[in-house]
Amino acid sequence: MFRPVRMCKLNVLILGKYVTPLTRALGDASLVHLVDAVSQSPQQLLDGVDRDAEIRGMEGLRERCQSLLSLLGVEADTPVAPVSFDRGQIEALLREVEGKHQLLEERTQALVQQSGLLGREAAQLRGFPVQGTRLDGLRQLSLLYIVSGRLAPSLIPVANAALGEQAVILHDDSDPARRGRVLVLSSRPQRWAVEAELAKVGFAREDAPEEALGSAREESARVDDRLAAVRRELDEARRELLALMAEYGGPLLAAQRQLAGTLAVLRAQQSFGRSTLLYCVSGWVPRDREAAARRLVDEVTGGTGVVEVVEPEADDRVRAGREAVPVQFAPSRWLRPFQGLITTFGAPRYNEIDPSLFVAISFVVMFGIMFGDVGQGIVIALLGLWLRQTHRPSLAPFRDGGTLLQLCGLSATAFGFCYGSVFGYEDPRVFKPLWISPLHDVTRLLGTAIVLGILCISLAIVINIINRLRNRRWFESVFDQFGVLGIIFYWGALGIGLKAARAGELDAAQFVGLVIVPLGLLFVREPLHNLLHRRKALHGDLFTFILEASIETMETVTAFLGSTVSFVRVGAFALSHAALCLAIYSVVDILRDLPGGGIWSALVLIFGNLLVIFMEGMVAMIQGVRLQYYELFSKYFAGDGVLYHPFTLSELPVVQEKGESDP
């Protein structure tokens, strides 16, 4: 355990012409955790910096860039050569690409629509039941009623029977394209009767295209030629779209990244303060980087910038509780995954103990106890090593998880030697345990889990007491359920309970001194606190005080009891892990004597161990997190601190304004 990185506040005064260059330099250096500079002036001598209009303009340009990049199919992580644009060039680029893309899009849509129409027309002509007869000739037969369409092949005989001599149905089933397509011929006086009979059998009318004059075969060939030409033109339009992406994808992506950098600069400047001629930048930096920040200001401003350094203890806003000092964890490869576990819950305060080491040791030990196995632990450690060493970009977010798996796997391996377990197999004749066998020493295992819980809870209370002392909260460091009185009660109750269990009797004096007195003092802590601060002892009536104090005292007792008993689950999950492995080997023994049992037993052994590694490993992780969050963090960790987030441009360039000087 150690305290977070020491911080200091910088207040920087610069001339207006340097504000944008300095903002860029600070963003490139990722150095300063910015705070509102206006609030730093107790006399309200500074005005805020308004960048809303510029931000809206840049956001509009960025959205147009993103829209075009999406339409052109350009990936966001595509590498591009560094290009520098000013705002006018970006606007001109966007207008040019938008215009070209719109023309191509309209042309492509028209060709797609035309292709669809021609495709449907070609399908109609290929399916026309009479291919050799001219279509215009059929339309000119004034004495005959002719209609074409679809009819289920199985219903054609039914339709023929129903129509009788009223009509003739022509169809050609030799070509699959014309199967079910029919041509019905009748005299015009019979038209209505024919249509009525056709409707009964589900006839669907489909006429040949009106503009088709020759035979269906000839017209189909002509439409196919037109369709091929349209498709060639469509392919050409798509190639032009790809060429547009190749030509403008890089510049658009470069422009988008510049706009992102500019937006970061503008948003950062909204936390600045300004007077008539000067700008003020305020923020927190690590103490060991304060000199680097000074050099950066001198380089950008030519030595004209003024830098004031304020220690957290001397900052009026910090002392008044109106501003929190940001917290930066000390860099450590091995502790980083546990720091992530902590920040998921919250951040410690600046002057509190960094709990990373305590969390790391307690978490890893708990996992090892719950998942003790030599072979399975080595598998987990090797998986963690692979995650840590792999260079695949998709697995980069899991590298810290690889470190966590390495440590937990090594802990599981160590406890596997203690349990005498290798891939779930336990036999003292083959591999003698260095300590206990979980299934044969249940009492010792559960007792060890309780002792671990007592130790972890006690350390958590010690951390809480130290944190209260560092915050100069003297009264709370003593008169708190997790303060000095709390740990006296906890250890006193444990000691007296163990002594009474061994001796068979309870020492009344010790019980009063170590249990009743601490609880009694906690009971009256509110009136004591008020009297020490020269206030009225009770804010309300006596009954309300007694009721609330009684509930809080009971909560103290149940909190310690519940937290201690909760650690029994560490031993319980060690038992469940051993029992599941025993069940796998029982199945292996049954299968071994069956036909082909060697293969089946090997498969059960392999996949059973994989199942245990995945399921039991995940359960052990979840339980470790649960015990940290609910049983330990609640004792010493409020999680209401502020993490150090330095302003950064993430290596993004910034849009240059024409003739830029002052913002």
N, C-alpha and C positions, 0 to 999 in steps of 0.2 A: 504494500500500500504506500502511496506517495501522493503528494498534492499535485493538482494540475499545473500546467506551465504558467509561470508568472506573467502577468499582463501589465501594461501601462497604457494610459490614454494620451493620444497626441491631439493637440489643437494647432492647426496649421493656418496661418494667414498668408494669402498670396494676392497679387494683383489680378484683375479680371482677365487679362490677356493670357494668363497661364492656367486658367481653371480647367479648360478642356485638355490641354497636354498633360497636366498633372493627373487628371482623372484617368486618362488612358494609361499613364505610367503606373498608377496605383493598381489599376485593373490587371495590367500585364504582370505585375509583381505578386498579385494575390496576397497582399500584405495587411490590409486594414479592414477590421470589422467596423463598418461605418455606423455612426449614431447621429441622431438629429442635432445638427450644430446650433440651431436656433435656441434649443432648450438649454444649451451649455452657458448661455449668457444670462447671468442673474438679473442684469438691468434691462434685458430685452433690447439690446443694441443692434441686433441683427434681424433682417427680414428673411423670409423663406425664398427659395429659388423655385420659380414656377417653370416647369418644362412640359406641361400638359399638352400644349399645342404641337410642340415638336414631336412628342411621343406619339400623338395620334397620327401625325403625318408619316412618321417612320413605320408605325404599325401597319398603316394602309399599304405602304410600299412593300413591306415584308409579306403581307397577306397576298398581294398580287404575285410576288415572286414565288411563294409557296404554291399558289394555285397553278401557275405556269409549270413549275417543276413537276407537280403531280400530273398535270395533263400530258407533259412530255415523257413521263415515266422515268425521271432522273432520281436515282437513289440519294438519300440525304448524306450518306457517308462516302459518296464518290470523291476520290482525291482530285483536287483541282490546283492548277498553278496559281500562285498569289497574283491577284490583279487588284489595282487600286482605282476606284471610281469616286467621282463626286456625285452629289445628289442629282444634278442635272443629267449626268450621263446615265445614271440608273433609271431615271424617268424616261429618257429617250430609248434606252434599251427595252424597257417594259412595253412602251408603245409600239416599237418595231416588232417585237416578238408576238405581242397580242394581236396586232394586225395580221401578220403572216399566219399565225395559228388559226385565227378566225376564218380567213379565206380558205385555208386547207380543210378546216373542219366543215365549213359549209359545202365545199366541193365533195368531200368524202361522204357526208350525209346524203347529198343528192344522188351520188353514184350508188350508195348502198340501197337507197329507195328504188332507183331505177333497176338495179340488179334484182331486187326482190320481185318487182312487177314482171320483168322479163322471165324470171325463173318460173313464176306461176303461169305465165302465158305459154311458155314452152311445155310445161307439164300438161296443160289443157290440150295443146295440139298433139302431143305424143299419145295422149290417152283417147283422142277422138276415134270413135269406133270404125269410121270409114276413112282410110288414109289416102286413097287415090282419087276421090271425087273432089272437084273444085267446090270450095265453100260458097263462093258467090253464086254459083249455079244452083246450089241447094236453096239459097235464100230467095231465088227468083221463081221457084215453082209455086205459082199462085193457086193451083188447085189442091196442093197437098199441104198438110200440117206436119212439120218436121221439128222434132225436139230431141236434144241430146242431154245425157246426164248419167248419174250413177244409180245402180241397182244391185243389190246383193246377188251374186251369181246363183245362189240357191233359190232365189225368188223369181228368176227369169222364167222358168217353166210355169210358175203360178201366175205371173203376169200374162204370159201368152194365153193360158187357159181362160183367164178372166176377160181378156180383150177379144178373144175369138177372132172373128173376121173384121172387127172394127179397126185393127191396126196391125202393123208388122214391126217386130222388134229385131233389129240387126245388132249383132255383137260379135267380137273376135276375142276368144279366150286363149289364142295361141301365144300372145305377147302379154307378159305379166303387167306391162304398163297400161294395157287396155282391158285388163280383167275387171269385170263389173261395170265397164263403160258401155252404154247402149245408145242406139239411135232408133227412135220410134217414128214411124211413118203412118199417117192416116189421112182420110179425106177431111177437109176443113169442117164440113157439117158435123163430123164425129168428134171434133176437138174437145168439147166440154166433157163428153162421156169418157173419152180416153184419159183426160187429165184426172178425172175423179177416180178411175180404176188404178191409175199409176200412184196416186196419193195413198191409196189403201195399202200398197205393198212397199211404201217407203222410198219412192223414187225421188232423187235429188237432182234438180235441173242444173246443168252446166253447159252453157252455150259456148261455142267457139268465139274467139275474139272478133269483134265487128270489123276491124281493119284487115283481117285475114281474107284474101281473095282467092289465092290458089288452093291447091290441095293441102290437106293437113300435113302431109309429109314435106312438101315444099316449104310451107310456111314455118314448120318446125325447124327446118334447116336454117332458114333466114333468121329466125329468132335466136337460135343457138349461136350464129355468127355475131349478132348484135350483143348477146350476153357475154360472149368471150371478149369482145372489144371493150365492153363496160368493165369487165373484171380486170382486164389489162390496165385500163385507166385507173381503176381503184387501187391496184397494186402500185402503180406509179405514184398515186397520191400518198399512199402509206410510206413509200420509200422517201418521198419528200418530207413527210412528217419525221421519219427517222433522221433524215439529213438535218432538219431543223433542230432536233434534239442534240445531234452531234455538234452542230455549229454554235448553239446558244446555251446548251446545258451547263457547260463550265462557267461562262460569264454569269449566268443566272444564279448558279450556286454560290459563286464568289460574292455576288451582290447581296444574296440573302444572308451570307455569313457576316458581311460588313454591316448590314442593317441590324443584325442581332447584336453585334458589338456596339453599334451606336446607341441602340435602345438601352443596353446595359449602362453606358456612360450617362445617358440622359436621366435614367431612373436613379442612378447613384447621386447625380447632382441635385436631385430633389431633396436630399438629406443635408445639403450644404446650407450655410447661411451667407448673407451678403449685406454689405453696407454700400455707400455710394461708389467707392473705388475698390474695395477689398472683398474677397471671398474667404470664408472660414470652412475648413474641413476638419471634422472631429471623428475620431474612431479609436478602437483598441488594437494594439499590436502586441505580440509576444515581447517580453522584456529583452530577450537576446537579439531581437531584430529591430530594436529602436534605432540603433546606429545606421542600419541599412535604410530605414525610412528617412532619416535625416539626410543621408547622402542623396537619396532619390529626389527629395524636395530641392536640395541645393542644385542638382544637375538640371532639373527642369526649369527652375526659376532663375538660374544664374546667380544663386546666392542671395536673392532678394526675399525669399520666403522666410517667415518667422515660425519656428516650431517650439511649442510649449509641451513639456512632458509632465504629466500628472500621475502620481502613484494612486492606486485604488484607495489606499487608506486616507489619502488627502483629498479625495474628490468629494465635494459637498453633496452631489446627487446620489452617489453611492452610499455615503454615510446616512443620508436621509431616507434611504430605501426607495428612491424614485428611479434608480437605474441599477441594473444588474451587470456585473463584470462578466463578460463571456468566458466560457471555459474551453480550454483546449487540452485534450488528453496528451500525456507524454507519448511520443511515437514509439511503438513497440510492435514488431511483427507478431509476437506470440500473444500479446494482450489485445490486439486490435479486434478479433472476433468477439471478445467479451466486452470490449468497449461498445461495440455495436449492440450487444445484448442489453447493455445499460441504457444506451440512448434510445432504444425502442421503448423503454419504460419512461425515460426522462433524462435530464441532465443534472449532474450535481451542481451545487452552488460553488462559486469561485473559491471561497475560503473553507470548503469542506474537504475531507480526505477523499482522494480518488479511490473508489472501491474496486478498481479493475483487478488488482492482484488477488484480493479476497474472493471476488466472484470467480476468478479463474481457478484458484485452488479448490474452493468448495465445490464448484460445478464439476470439475474433472474428477475429484475424489468420489463424489456421489455417483457419477456415471460409472466409474470403475467398479464400485460396490454392486450396483444394480446389474452390470453387464460383464461380470468377470469371466473371461474365457481367453486362453492364450491364442488359439487359432483364429477365432472370430475377431478378437481385438487386433491382431496383426492385419487381417483383411481390411478392417476399418482404417487402420493407420496407413496402409498402402494406398487405399482409395483417397485418403486425405492428401498424401504425398503427391499422387498423380494430379489431383485437382490443383494443388499448389504449384506444380512444375509445368503444367500444360500451358501452351501458348495459344490455344484456340480462343479467338475473341469472344465467342458465345459463352465461354465458361469463365471469362475474366471476373464477373460479379461473384463467383463462388470461390475465389482463391482464399479469402479469409475463412470461409466455411471449411476449406481444405485444412487450414491450420487447426481449426477446432476439431475436425475429425482425427487429425494426427495425434493431438494431445489426449483426446478421449480414447482413441484406439490403444495408445501406449498405457493409459491408466487401466483399461480393461484387460490388457495383456498382463500387467503386473498383478492385478487381483486374480487373474486366471491362474497364475502360479500359486497364489495364496489358496485358491479353491481346489487346485489340482484338476482343472478342466481344460481339455483341448478339443475344440470343435464340438463342445457339449458332452464329450466322453469323459467319464470319471471312473477311475479304478485305482485305488491306493496301491495295488500290486504293480501297476504299470507306471503311474505318475502320482507320487505321494504329495498331497497338499502341504504347503508350507504353513498353513494356518488352520482353516476349517473347511468342512464340506457343507455347503448351504443346506442341503436336504437332510443331513445327519446332525447338524449343530444349529437347529433353528433358534433356540433360546439365545445362544451367543451371538448369532447373526443379528437378531432383532435388538438385543442389548447394545451391540456395536452401533446400530443405526440410531438408537436413542442417544448414546454418548456423542455421536457425531452431531446430532441435532442440538444437544446442550452446548457443545463447543461452538458451533456456528452461531447460535442465538446469542451466546455470551459475547462473542467477538463483535456481533452486530450492535449490541448494546454499548460496548466499549467505544466503537466507532461513533455511535450517536452521541455519547458523552463528550468525546473529543470535539466533534463538530459543534456542539452547543458551546463548549468553552471557547473555541476559535471565533464563534460569532458573538462572544461576550454575553451569552444568555446564561448567566451564572445560576439563576434560580432554577431554570428549566433543566439544567444539567444535573441537578440533584432531585428536584421535586417533579419527577416525570415517571410514568410507568416504565419507560425505557431509559431512565436515568440512573443515578447512583442508588436511590431508594429501590428502584425496580430490580436492579441486579442483586442488591442485598436480599430482597425478598425471594428472588428466584433461587439464588444459591443457598440461602438459608432454608427454604422449603425443601430443596433437593437433599441437602445434608441431613436435615432433621428426619426427613422421610426415610432415607437409607439407614440412618442410625436406629430409628424406631423399628424398621423391618428386621434388623439384625438383633437388636437387644430385646425386642418385644415390648418395649414401653416408650412413652413419649416424655421427653424432658420439657416440663412446662415453662421453666425460665427461658430456655433457649427458644422455645416456640414463640413466647411473647416477644423476646428481644429481636429475633430475626424474621418473624412473620407478621405478628400483630402490629408492632411499632412501625415498621415501614409502611404497611397498609394504612395504619392510622394517620401517619403523616401525609400520605397521598390523599387520604380522605379529606383532610383540612387544608390542602395546598392552596385553594382559591382564597379563603380568608387570610391565610398567611401571606400570600402574594400581595393582596390588597393592603394589609397592614404594613408590610415592608415598604410599600410605595405611598404610604400615608393616605390611604383611601378608606372609604367605608368598607368594613369587613365583608358584608354581604350586600349584593346588589338587589336581591329579591327577598322573599320571605324565607323563614327558616325551613319550612317543610319542603319547599322547592329545592333548596340547597342540599338537604339531607337526601332527597330522592335522587337528584343528579349525581351527587357524590357517591351514593351507594351503587348506582348503575356503573359509574366509571371504575369503582373499586372492583366490582364483579367482572367488568371487562378486562381489567388487569390480570385477574386470576385466570380467567378463561383464555385470554390471549396467550399467556405463557404455557398453560396446560395444552391448549389446542396446537400451538406451534411445535411443542416438544413431541406430542403424540403423532403429529403429522409426519415426522421423520421416520416413523415406523415403516412408511411406504417404501423407503429406500431398501430396507431388508426384505419387505414383502415382494418387491419386484425382482430382487435377487433370487428369491425362492421361485417365483413364476418363471424366470429365465431358466433356472436349473430344471424345473419340472417339465417345461416344454421340450428341452433337450432330451430329457429322460424318455418322454413320450415318443420322440423321433427314433431313438435307439430301440425302443420296444417294438415299433413297427418294423424296423430293420431286421430285428431278430425273428419276427414272424415271417417276413418275406424270404429270408435267407433259405428256409427249408422247402420253399415251393419251387415248381419247375421254372427255370429262368430266374430264380430268386436272386442270384448274384447281381444281375443287371438291375432288377427292380430295387433291390436294397441299396445299391450304389446311387441310383437316381434319387431315392428318398433321402439318402444321407446328404447328397449334394444340395438338392433343392430345399430340403428341410433346414439346413444350415443357412442358406441364402434367405429363407423366410424369416428365420430367427434374427439374422443380422439386420434385415430391413425393419420388421415389425417391432421386435424387442428394442432394437437400437433407437427407433423413432420414439417409442414409449419412454425409454430412459431419458432421452433428450427432453421430451415434453415435461416429464416429471421434474427433471433438474431445473428447467425454466420456471415451472410452477412454484417450486420450493424457494427459488431465489426471489421471485416477484411477491409472493403472498406471505411467506414466513420470515424472510430476511430483510428485503427492501423496506417492508412496512415498519421495521424497527429503527432504521437509521437514514432512510433515503426518501426525501420528499419528491425529488425529480422535477423541481420547478426552476432549475437553473437555465441559463442561456448558453447554447453551444457557440463556439467561435466559428463564424462564417465570413471569411474575408471576401470583400468585393473582388470579383474576377471577371475578366473578359473571356476566359477559357481559350486563349490564343486567337481570339477573333479580331480581325482588322476593323477599323472604324471608317465610316464614310467621311470623306473630306468635303467640307463646304467650300464653294468658290470664294476666295478672298477671306478665308476664315481668320478671325483674330479673336475678338471677344465673343462669347456666346450671347 
